[in-house]
Amino acid sequence: MNLQSLEHKVAIVTGAGRGIGRAIALACAEAGAAVGCAARSLSEIADTVGTIGERGGKAIAVQTDVTDPAAVQHLIDTVAGSFGGLDILVINAGISPGRHPVENSDAEHWQEVLNVNLFGAYHCARAAIPYLKQRGAGKIITVGSGMGHRGKPGSSAYSCSKAGLWMLTRVLAQELWDYNISVNELVPGPVDTRMNTAPDGLSSFGDSEWIKGPEEVTQLALFLAAQPDRGPSAQSFSLMRRDG
Ligand SMILES: NC(=O)c1ccc[n+]([C@@H]2O[C@H](COP(=O)([O-])OP(=O)(O)OC[C@H]3O[C@@H](n4cnc5c(N)ncnc54)[C@H](OP(=O)(O)O)[C@@H]3O)[C@@H](O)[C@H]2O)c1
């Protein structure tokens, strides 16, 4: 396999304060990348950065609400300015509302989910692309969901946001192929994080699913980040065990 080392690479991980994003940020740093860690909770991303530092890696925390385009621009400028460019963007920040049939759903809440999971991703990609182009190559990894690929009752906001993210992934992949920038979706399947703390959270997946810890998602993230400049793009890579 002709995987690239992440030594001398610069990565940004959104939602790096906990859960899957924290695990991916730690793994990228362990693999040699300098990492910009973003989320709204400064104490959580500072903790991620502290852990990376203790392990000998390089990272900075930039408090960011991904729904705010100016804050996202500040994030990307700050990380690229601090580490001399940008190679890898992991679009991971996300929220999941409870389950509500459309008929009983709250329109403001619906919009908020789209704002974070889809518009947030758009803001991040839009601000990062000029820096990735400057490098002559790059990787964008979107953290999607199986819910973006199929309809499940009560999941309209989350599923529509992730379906939109999957389409954004494919459109970006077409727009950026000529610049050696590959764009792929990582579908983690059920992961034991704060997102799944609702009473029926992980248990609703049943025994047939692979319920994993955040660190079990990192190998696939690193695999995608380390692909050659001309590698898979517009693809979805899933850690789900079943299709339903
Ligand atoms: N856990 C699963 O089973 C699962 C399955 C499939 C897909 N996913 C996806 O994986 C991603 C990570 O989820 P997780 O399970 O690790 O959830 P999590 O533990 O709740 O972490 C979510 C992260 O996103 C950040 N975030 C939320 N809203 C933000 C905003 N407006 N601006 C910036 N950062 C924001 C959070 O920090 P702040 O709140 O401090 O901002 C936190 O760091 C999400 O996109 C989720 O949809 C998760």
The ligand as an SDF file (V2000), in Angstrom:
LIG
                    3D

 48 52  0  0  0  0  0  0  0  0999 V2000
  -21.9460    8.6030   17.7010 N   0  0  0  0  0  0  0  0  0  0  0  0
  -22.4980    7.9570   16.6920 C   0  0  0  0  0  0  0  0  0  0  0  0
  -23.0650    6.8820   16.8590 O   0  0  0  0  0  0  0  0  0  0  0  0
  -22.4220    8.5450   15.3140 C   0  0  0  0  0  0  0  0  0  0  0  0
  -22.8630    7.7490   14.2490 C   0  0  0  0  0  0  0  0  0  0  0  0
  -22.8120    8.2570   12.9610 C   0  0  0  0  0  0  0  0  0  0  0  0
  -22.3160    9.5300   12.7450 C   0  0  0  0  0  0  0  0  0  0  0  0
  -21.8930   10.2870   13.8080 N   0  0  0  0  0  0  0  0  0  0  0  0
  -21.3870   11.6130   13.5180 C   0  0  0  0  0  0  0  0  0  0  0  0
  -20.0960   11.7500   14.0920 O   0  0  0  0  0  0  0  0  0  0  0  0
  -19.8510   13.1210   14.4000 C   0  0  0  0  0  0  0  0  0  0  0  0
  -19.3250   13.2270   15.8140 C   0  0  0  0  0  0  0  0  0  0  0  0
  -20.3250   12.7550   16.6960 O   0  0  0  0  0  0  0  0  0  0  0  0
  -20.0280   12.2190   18.1800 P   0  0  0  0  0  0  0  0  0  0  0  0
  -20.8220   10.9940   18.3290 O   0  0  0  0  0  0  0  0  0  0  0  0
  -18.5710   12.1960   18.4300 O   0  0  0  0  0  0  0  0  0  0  0  0
  -20.7670   13.3630   19.0280 O   0  0  0  0  0  0  0  0  0  0  0  0
  -20.3410   14.1970   20.3050 P   0  0  0  0  0  0  0  0  0  0  0  0
  -19.5630   13.3600   21.2460 O   0  0  0  0  0  0  0  0  0  0  0  0
  -21.5710   14.8560   20.7630 O   0  0  0  0  0  0  0  0  0  0  0  0
  -19.3230   15.2900   19.7090 O   0  0  0  0  0  0  0  0  0  0  0  0
  -19.7810   16.2760   18.8170 C   0  0  0  0  0  0  0  0  0  0  0  0
  -18.6920   17.3090   18.6320 C   0  0  0  0  0  0  0  0  0  0  0  0
  -19.1670   18.3000   17.7110 O   0  0  0  0  0  0  0  0  0  0  0  0
  -19.0220   19.5920   18.3060 C   0  0  0  0  0  0  0  0  0  0  0  0
  -20.0280   20.5220   17.8240 N   0  0  0  0  0  0  0  0  0  0  0  0
  -21.3800   20.4360   17.9350 C   0  0  0  0  0  0  0  0  0  0  0  0
  -21.9590   21.5240   17.4330 N   0  0  0  0  0  0  0  0  0  0  0  0
  -20.9540   22.3520   17.0120 C   0  0  0  0  0  0  0  0  0  0  0  0
  -20.9140   23.6230   16.4270 C   0  0  0  0  0  0  0  0  0  0  0  0
  -22.0250   24.3230   16.1570 N   0  0  0  0  0  0  0  0  0  0  0  0
  -19.6990   24.1610   16.1160 N   0  0  0  0  0  0  0  0  0  0  0  0
  -18.5700   23.4800   16.3830 C   0  0  0  0  0  0  0  0  0  0  0  0
  -18.5340   22.2530   16.9380 N   0  0  0  0  0  0  0  0  0  0  0  0
  -19.7280   21.7040   17.2570 C   0  0  0  0  0  0  0  0  0  0  0  0
  -19.1400   19.3130   19.8080 C   0  0  0  0  0  0  0  0  0  0  0  0
  -18.5380   20.3520   20.5830 O   0  0  0  0  0  0  0  0  0  0  0  0
  -19.3480   21.6060   21.1840 P   0  0  0  0  0  0  0  0  0  0  0  0
  -20.7070   21.1130   21.5920 O   0  0  0  0  0  0  0  0  0  0  0  0
  -18.4800   22.0480   22.2990 O   0  0  0  0  0  0  0  0  0  0  0  0
  -19.3870   22.6060   20.0710 O   0  0  0  0  0  0  0  0  0  0  0  0
  -18.3480   18.0280   19.9270 C   0  0  0  0  0  0  0  0  0  0  0  0
  -16.9630   18.3050   20.0070 O   0  0  0  0  0  0  0  0  0  0  0  0
  -21.1690   13.8520   14.1570 C   0  0  0  0  0  0  0  0  0  0  0  0
  -21.1400   14.4800   12.8950 O   0  0  0  0  0  0  0  0  0  0  0  0
  -22.1850   12.7310   14.1480 C   0  0  0  0  0  0  0  0  0  0  0  0
  -23.3330   13.0670   13.3900 O   0  0  0  0  0  0  0  0  0  0  0  0
  -21.9360    9.8150   15.0770 C   0  0  0  0  0  0  0  0  0  0  0  0
  1  2  1  0
  2  3  2  0
  2  4  1  0
  4  5  1  0
  4 48  2  0
  5  6  2  0
  6  7  1  0
  7  8  2  0
  8  9  1  0
  8 48  1  0
  9 10  1  0
  9 46  1  0
 10 11  1  0
 11 12  1  0
 11 44  1  0
 12 13  1  0
 13 14  1  0
 14 15  2  0
 14 16  1  0
 14 17  1  0
 17 18  1  0
 18 19  2  0
 18 20  1  0
 18 21  1  0
 21 22  1  0
 22 23  1  0
 23 24  1  0
 23 42  1  0
 24 25  1  0
 25 26  1  0
 25 36  1  0
 26 27  1  0
 26 35  1  0
 27 28  2  0
 28 29  1  0
 29 30  1  0
 29 35  2  0
 30 31  1  0
 30 32  2  0
 32 33  1  0
 33 34  2  0
 34 35  1  0
 36 37  1  0
 36 42  1  0
 37 38  1  0
 38 39  2  0
 38 40  1  0
 38 41  1  0
 42 43  1  0
 44 45  1  0
 44 46  1  0
 46 47  1  0
M  CHG  2   8   1  16  -1
M  END
$$$$
